[in-house]
Amino acid sequence: MDKFLTVSQIKPREAKPKERKERSYSEPIKINDDGLVSARELHEFLEVGRDFTTWIKGRIIKYDFDENIDFIIIESFHQNGGKGGRPEKDYVITIDMAKELSMVENNAKGKQARKYFIQVEKAWNSPEMIMKRALEFANKQVESLKLESKEHMKLIEEQKPKVVFADAVSTSKTSILVGELAKILKQNGIDVGAVRLFTWLRDNGYLIKRKGTDWNMPTQRSMEQGLFEIKESTHLNGDGVNVTTKTPKVTGKGQQYFINKFLNKED
């Protein structure tokens, strides 16, 4: 039987009004499903002539019991004549510790309790009980994995549109206008129009903010990052003069970059 205790094993009890109860020989002291015993209940059963706190502290010191190995201290509540409860300490102990405490009491009750704990240990370590605990543990693990899987699948479903969208863009070889990028973002839940997107790109150093012939052109940094390219075209104006115009276009890499940036910003 595992001798080490964890807080998760402990189930705080509510102490009942103090009254003498005759327990049957077959189950003189309650043992929980983790094989742990209330020292207060053991003290009551052993009919020790001292108060509980003095008794348990003395036994711990004399027989060198270790906290978190042989016992854990918890708080329970003692009912006080219907006027509410007051907290009191209990010591939740292992069967090994319970056996030793019973033996050193050196009375008939102690012998009865020790025999009982030995019987419980034998039953606990029987092949049937070992298999039962193994199945219970396996069932808990299966339920836990089902829950984790369900939560994981929910997250995948929530993220799927964003992941598929970003992955599709990453393979794009076509450069698009900033206004087209704004439309794609809007279709995917990011409400930003072309004007606001241009403003954001300028404010964050991707497009030139300074008024002039280079206004709204990609900065040196964004060009080096491969986020933009400049599309040049020529046409005749009303006076019959050839005019060259420059338009910033977002590359496939730039589309993925800005989409990821905005999606993460939304999250």
Secondary structure by P-SEA (a helix, b strand, c coil): cccccccccbbbbbbccbbbbbbcccccccccccccccaaaaaaaacccccaaaaaaaaaaaacccccccbbbbbbbbbccccbbbbbbbbbccaaaaaaaaaacccaaaaaaaaaaaaaaaaaacaaaaaaaaaaaaaaaaaaaaaaaaaaaaaaaaaaaaaaaaaaaaaccccccaaaaaaaaaaacccccaaaaaaaaaaacccccccccccccccaaaaaaccbbbbbbbbbccccbbbbbbbbbbcaaaaaaaaaaaaaaac
